[in-house]
Amino acid sequence: VYAHYTWYQTEDSASSFKAAPSMLLSLKSIVSFPASHVKSHMNVDYNNVELELARSYAISSKVSLRPHFDVKSAWIDLSQNTTYTISGYPTNFDNLGGGDFKTKNRMTFWGIGPRAGLDSKWALGYGFHLFGDVAASILYGNFKSLHREFVPLFATISFHTDSQRIYKISDKFHRYVPFAQMFLGLGWDRRINNNKFNLGLKLGYEVQYYWRINQFNLPGEYNQGNAFGKELINVVRQQRFEKVSEDLMFYGITGEARVDF
């Protein structure tokens, strides 16, 4: 029986600037004004727990296999803040030029499900070996997504609102999420303390892949029309939001040191 917990947190920022007459167009905001400067900040918080039941088999003097069946649970929190600085070209857009329009997206996921895999070890001699570990899982989880948009304080009059926040769209739903993992590399083992302990070292390349885990709400199609009443003609606006449904992958060089007893 083997319990495995992983915590990983990372963040990154990127920005772009275009001087007039060039401009940047928003992909994450309902505000359609051209922007001269855009900055995005992304944060990923990842927690994972796996409880394995496994047994090792030596199928030859050089090769051993370790099939395992697990219960896997994952918590994933994604957030992205994007700031658009409105360009003053070709007009000042009712004095909105230079103002910062902000969008904030956040998505949280918690899921649980079965996991199965196979670990292999190929002996090279002197304690060294090649290893290849593969696993797959299907998680049933709960998604919570939140999309908010903010305008600068001086722009609230133009948007006919008393608050800088002009949009808040939230959503809750359940979905299945497939998962796959691969870990390949070189290892070394040595028995110590009269064979009571085993010291193991590993260095390899690892990939963890979640399908369609990013479910941010993003503005999509925009419609505008007229509704005719008895005395008034009202302008009707409809903004459609869509899910991005993007995959999430962790990959890179992984090192491991462990003591078995």
Secondary structure by P-SEA (a helix, b strand, c coil): cbbbbbbbbbccccccccccccccccccccccccccbbbbbbbbbbbbbbbbbbccccccccbbbbbbcbbbbbbbbbbbbbbbbcccccccccccccbbbbbbbbbbbbbcccccbbbbbbbcccccbbbbbbbcccccbbbbbbbbbbbcccccccccccccccbbbbbcbbbbbbbbbbbbbcbbbbbcccccbbbbbbbbbbbbbbccccbbbbbcbbbbbbbbcccbbbbbbbbbbbbcbbbbbbbcbbbbbbccc
